[in-house]
Amino acid sequence: MKVIENQTFDMERALYGSNGIVVKNCSFDGPADGESAFKEGQNIETENCFFNLRYPFWHDHGLTIRNSEMTELCRAALWYSDHVKIMDTKMHGIKALRECSDVTIENCDIISPEFGWSVSNIEMRHSTAQSEYFCMRSDNLHFEDVQFKGKYSFQYIRNAVFENCTFDTKDAFWHSENVTVKNSVVKGEYLAWYSEGLTLINCKIVGTQPLCYCKNLKLVNCEMVDTDLAFEKSQVEATVTTPVISIKNPLSGRICVPEVGEIIMDDENAGGEVIISGQESRNAESKCICA
């Protein structure tokens, strides 16, 4: 591996097409304002580098980034690349990750609107993120210990597992498919509308009008806080451990809760059961008892 150290690059395509290089303590910045520093490269490692120019890592195959910083001016940093590892790095430019595959992100700080679109096979661990439309249309995601804040996250994603995460987000998981969330906090409005195959296990759900128009929705031992008008027109099997403000017209299935402020059943197609501990189920057709 060729080693490049302690240099500053500001020209267009400064290291274009490189294969087998290690870049340490370098800065990609300067008056020439050149783009695409590492475009079309292979087997690239960067460490302790500063990226202040656009599009540095496009069409790269085999890329490791460590202990580095991508500023707000480093927009669209990684596109069309594969087999990528990013560790202990700040990613602060818009659209930082797009159309990539086989990506691992660990101990990173992400501030990047429209991050992670159409990415396949992404693992993220022990990281923080702020974004809008985070990870839209991505598939095969595995997140662990990720703290996220933003809007419209995880829309249209497929095949994902989230563990020990905290998401403070509006409109999360819309139109998602085959998603499991475990031991996590999900706070926001209109959670997971139109999702299919969403399972939440030992989670805390906070916010208005969650989990409506869902197919094959499952909740296992979940808390629900400040949740009203929940489960409208959803196919749902749920065990909830806390009181719910109101439940409205579940389409089918069964919702077990210790207490509910209001049950609204004013749709003739609402066939779901709402079962309050020790009471009869609230359904026009069913008389089940929850012991």
Backbone torsions as a table, in degrees:
resi	resn	phi	psi	omega
1	MET	NA	127.7	175.1
2	LYS	-75.0	133.5	-178.5
3	VAL	-106.2	129.5	176.4
4	ILE	-120.1	123.9	-174.0
5	GLU	-133.2	149.1	166.6
6	ASN	54.2	46.4	178.4
7	GLN	-126.5	161.1	174.7
8	THR	-118.2	132.7	-179.6
9	PHE	-124.1	128.5	174.7
10	ASP	-132.4	3.8	-177.9
11	MET	-83.9	162.7	177.2
12	GLU	-62.2	132.4	176.3
13	ARG	49.2	52.3	-171.5
14	ALA	-55.8	-41.1	-178.9
15	LEU	-124.5	41.0	-175.7
16	TYR	-58.1	134.8	173.8
17	GLY	69.4	16.8	-178.8
18	SER	-67.8	148.6	178.6
19	ASN	-136.9	116.6	176.8
20	GLY	78.4	58.8	178.8
21	ILE	-128.8	150.0	172.3
22	VAL	-117.3	123.0	-176.5
23	VAL	-115.9	118.0	-175.4
24	LYS	-123.4	139.4	171.6
25	ASN	54.3	40.5	-179.8
26	CYS	-111.0	155.8	179.3
27	SER	-120.1	133.3	176.9
28	PHE	-111.4	90.3	-169.8
29	ASP	-166.3	158.6	174.2
30	GLY	139.7	174.6	-171.4
31	PRO	-67.3	-26.3	179.1
32	ALA	-67.6	-22.7	172.5
33	ASP	55.8	41.7	-176.3
34	GLY	-77.0	149.4	-178.0
35	GLU	-103.2	168.0	164.0
36	SER	59.0	52.0	-172.9
37	ALA	-59.1	-41.4	-174.5
38	PHE	-113.5	23.1	-173.3
39	LYS	-59.5	140.8	176.4
40	GLU	61.6	35.5	-179.6
41	GLY	-100.0	170.8	177.9
42	GLN	-141.3	145.9	174.1
43	ASN	51.0	64.9	-176.0
44	ILE	-116.1	135.2	172.7
45	GLU	-124.6	132.8	173.7
46	THR	-125.0	143.1	-178.0
47	GLU	-144.7	132.8	179.4
48	ASN	54.5	47.7	-179.4
49	CYS	-111.8	157.7	-178.5
50	PHE	-119.4	121.3	-176.6
51	PHE	-115.9	114.5	-177.4
52	ASN	-126.0	15.7	-179.3
53	LEU	-125.9	163.6	-171.1
54	ARG	-77.9	152.4	166.0
55	TYR	52.3	46.0	-173.4
56	PRO	-67.5	-34.8	-170.7
57	PHE	-123.2	80.0	176.6
58	TRP	-111.9	135.9	176.8
59	HIS	57.9	42.4	177.1
60	ASP	-102.4	146.9	-177.2
61	HIS	-127.8	109.8	-175.9
62	GLY	86.8	87.4	-171.9
63	LEU	-138.4	131.6	174.8
64	THR	-126.4	128.9	179.5
65	ILE	-124.2	123.3	-178.0
66	ARG	-128.3	142.7	168.8
67	ASN	47.4	47.8	-174.7
68	SER	-125.8	173.4	-179.7
69	GLU	-133.0	129.0	171.3
70	MET	-112.8	117.0	-174.3
71	THR	-80.9	-179.8	175.8
72	GLU	-60.7	-27.7	-180.0
73	LEU	-80.9	-11.4	178.6
74	CYS	-88.3	73.0	-175.1
75	ARG	-84.5	153.3	177.4
76	ALA	48.5	54.8	-169.5
77	ALA	-69.2	-41.8	-176.4
78	LEU	-127.0	112.0	176.1
79	TRP	-133.2	142.5	172.7
80	TYR	59.0	31.8	-179.3
81	SER	-113.0	160.6	-178.4
82	ASP	-141.3	159.7	-177.4
83	HIS	53.4	67.5	-173.2
84	VAL	-116.7	135.7	172.3
85	LYS	-125.3	128.4	-179.9
86	ILE	-128.5	122.4	-174.3
87	MET	-134.9	138.5	172.5
88	ASP	52.5	47.5	-172.8
89	THR	-132.0	144.5	172.2
90	LYS	-90.3	126.8	177.4
91	MET	-120.1	94.8	-169.2
92	HIS	-115.6	12.4	177.1
93	GLY	-100.1	150.0	-180.0
94	ILE	-61.6	145.4	174.7
95	LYS	57.3	46.1	-170.1
96	ALA	-68.1	-23.9	-175.0
97	LEU	-141.6	118.3	-179.0
98	ARG	-143.8	142.4	169.8
99	GLU	52.9	36.6	179.7
100	CYS	-108.0	169.7	177.7
101	SER	-142.9	152.6	178.1
102	ASP	55.1	67.9	-175.2
103	VAL	-117.7	132.0	173.2
104	THR	-118.7	128.4	179.3
105	ILE	-125.1	126.8	-176.1
106	GLU	-142.0	133.9	177.8
107	ASN	55.5	45.4	-178.6
108	CYS	-114.0	157.2	175.1
109	ASP	-116.0	114.7	-174.6
110	ILE	-112.9	123.7	169.0
111	ILE	-129.5	96.8	-167.0
112	SER	-158.3	98.7	173.2
113	PRO	-56.7	143.2	176.7
114	GLU	60.6	41.1	179.9
115	PHE	-81.9	140.4	166.0
116	GLY	75.1	32.4	179.9
117	TRP	-77.2	135.3	173.0
118	SER	53.8	46.2	176.1
119	VAL	-102.4	138.0	179.4
120	SER	-114.0	132.0	179.2
121	ASN	64.9	75.2	178.6
122	ILE	-121.7	128.9	173.7
123	GLU	-113.2	131.6	178.0
124	MET	-132.6	130.2	-177.5
125	ARG	-136.7	143.1	169.6
126	HIS	50.8	50.5	-175.2
127	SER	-135.4	163.6	174.1
128	THR	-120.0	150.4	-178.5
129	ALA	-148.9	141.4	169.0
130	GLN	-127.0	129.7	-174.5
131	SER	-167.4	168.7	167.0
132	GLU	-123.9	141.6	-175.6
133	TYR	55.7	45.1	-176.6
134	PHE	-67.1	126.5	173.6
135	CYS	59.4	31.9	-179.6
136	MET	-63.4	134.8	176.6
137	ARG	62.0	26.5	175.3
138	SER	-93.2	162.0	-179.5
139	ASP	-139.9	157.8	-179.1
140	ASN	57.1	65.6	179.3
141	LEU	-106.0	142.3	171.7
142	HIS	-136.8	110.2	-179.4
143	PHE	-114.0	138.6	176.4
144	GLU	-140.2	128.2	179.7
145	ASP	55.4	57.0	177.0
146	VAL	-115.5	130.9	176.9
147	GLN	-105.7	116.9	-175.4
148	PHE	-122.8	142.2	173.6
149	LYS	-137.9	129.2	179.3
150	GLY	164.7	-159.7	-177.9
151	LYS	-128.3	151.0	168.4
152	TYR	57.6	47.4	-175.1
153	SER	-88.7	150.6	171.3
154	PHE	57.7	35.0	177.1
155	GLN	-76.8	136.8	176.7
156	TYR	62.9	20.4	177.3
157	ILE	-77.2	159.5	178.4
158	ARG	-136.3	140.5	172.4
159	ASN	59.6	80.4	-175.3
160	ALA	-141.9	149.2	173.4
161	VAL	-130.5	130.3	178.0
162	PHE	-124.4	127.4	-176.8
163	GLU	-130.1	134.8	174.5
164	ASN	53.7	44.6	-179.1
165	CYS	-111.1	163.1	171.8
166	THR	-127.9	119.7	-179.3
167	PHE	-119.6	118.3	174.6
168	ASP	-109.6	94.8	-163.5
169	THR	-156.7	143.7	176.7
170	LYS	-94.2	140.9	174.3
171	ASP	60.0	39.4	179.0
172	ALA	-74.0	147.9	171.3
173	PHE	64.2	23.7	176.4
174	TRP	-64.9	134.2	178.0
175	HIS	59.9	20.2	178.5
176	SER	-75.1	158.5	179.6
177	GLU	-133.9	133.1	173.6
178	ASN	57.2	63.3	-178.3
179	VAL	-120.8	136.1	175.2
180	THR	-122.2	131.0	178.5
181	VAL	-122.3	124.3	-175.1
182	LYS	-123.9	138.1	170.1
183	ASN	49.9	45.7	-173.6
184	SER	-131.2	165.5	174.0
185	VAL	-112.0	127.0	177.9
186	VAL	-123.9	112.1	-175.9
187	LYS	-117.9	131.6	177.6
188	GLY	157.7	-175.9	-179.2
189	GLU	-101.8	146.0	169.4
190	TYR	59.0	48.1	-176.6
191	LEU	-63.7	126.4	162.2
192	ALA	62.0	32.4	175.2
193	TRP	-61.8	142.5	175.9
194	TYR	65.6	17.0	177.6
195	SER	-76.9	161.6	177.9
196	GLU	-137.7	124.1	179.0
197	GLY	76.1	34.2	176.8
198	LEU	-89.7	130.1	176.8
199	THR	-124.9	127.5	176.4
200	LEU	-117.7	125.3	-175.6
201	ILE	-123.4	123.3	178.4
202	ASN	53.6	44.5	-178.4
203	CYS	-109.3	160.1	172.2
204	LYS	-111.3	120.9	-176.0
205	ILE	-112.7	125.4	-175.2
206	VAL	-128.1	129.6	172.3
207	GLY	128.2	166.2	-171.6
208	THR	-77.1	147.7	171.0
209	GLN	49.4	55.7	179.2
210	PRO	-85.4	154.8	161.5
211	LEU	62.3	51.8	178.5
212	CYS	-107.1	149.8	177.6
213	TYR	59.8	32.8	-178.2
214	CYS	-94.1	151.5	172.2
215	LYS	-114.5	137.3	176.9
216	ASN	52.8	50.9	178.5
217	LEU	-90.5	136.4	178.3
218	LYS	-133.2	133.9	171.2
219	LEU	-123.0	128.7	-179.7
220	VAL	-121.4	111.1	176.4
221	ASN	52.8	54.1	-179.2
222	CYS	-106.5	147.3	170.0
223	GLU	-90.0	145.9	174.1
224	MET	-131.4	120.9	-174.4
225	VAL	-121.4	130.4	179.6
226	ASP	56.6	36.3	-178.4
227	THR	-104.2	121.3	177.3
228	ASP	-127.5	158.3	178.4
229	LEU	53.6	40.0	-175.6
230	ALA	-80.3	153.1	168.9
231	PHE	68.9	19.4	-177.4
232	GLU	-60.4	124.9	176.5
233	LYS	57.5	33.1	178.7
234	SER	-104.2	148.1	167.4
235	GLN	-90.0	111.9	-165.2
236	VAL	-143.0	141.2	165.7
237	GLU	-124.0	116.5	-171.4
238	ALA	-140.9	137.5	167.0
239	THR	-117.8	112.0	-176.0
240	VAL	-110.3	135.7	-173.3
241	THR	-99.4	-3.6	-177.9
242	THR	-128.3	161.7	176.6
243	PRO	-62.6	149.2	177.1
244	VAL	-117.7	138.2	-177.7
245	ILE	-63.2	-52.2	178.5
246	SER	-156.9	148.9	176.3
247	ILE	-123.7	134.4	-173.7
248	LYS	-127.0	119.9	166.6
249	ASN	45.6	54.8	172.4
250	PRO	-62.9	137.9	-173.9
251	LEU	-71.1	-45.1	-179.3
252	SER	-159.0	167.8	177.7
253	GLY	97.7	-158.1	-172.3
254	ARG	-143.2	134.3	177.8
255	ILE	-122.5	115.9	177.8
256	CYS	-102.5	123.4	-178.6
257	VAL	-137.1	153.4	175.8
258	PRO	-76.4	-26.0	-177.4
259	GLU	-164.9	144.9	175.5
260	VAL	-142.9	133.9	-177.8
261	GLY	-67.9	-41.9	-178.2
262	GLU	-150.2	135.4	173.4
263	ILE	-113.8	117.9	-176.9
264	ILE	-104.5	115.5	178.9
265	MET	-127.8	73.8	-178.1
266	ASP	-115.0	16.5	175.8
267	ASP	-115.4	124.2	-176.4
268	GLU	-63.8	-17.6	178.8
269	ASN	-90.6	-1.2	-179.0
270	ALA	-78.6	101.7	-177.8
271	GLY	-108.0	5.5	-178.8
272	GLY	-75.3	149.8	178.1
273	GLU	-94.3	139.3	169.1
274	VAL	-115.6	115.6	-173.0
275	ILE	-113.8	119.3	178.7
276	ILE	-100.0	133.4	-174.4
277	SER	-48.3	121.9	177.1
278	GLY	80.1	4.6	-178.8
279	GLN	-124.7	167.8	175.9
280	GLU	-69.1	149.6	176.3
281	SER	-68.1	149.7	-179.8
282	ARG	-101.0	90.4	179.9
283	ASN	-154.2	143.4	-175.1
284	ALA	-62.8	-28.8	-174.2
285	GLU	-106.9	-24.5	-169.5
286	SER	-104.9	148.1	176.1
287	LYS	-129.0	43.7	-177.8
288	CYS	-73.2	154.1	176.6
289	ILE	-115.3	132.6	174.7
290	CYS	-99.9	113.4	-175.6
291	ALA	-72.1	NA	NA
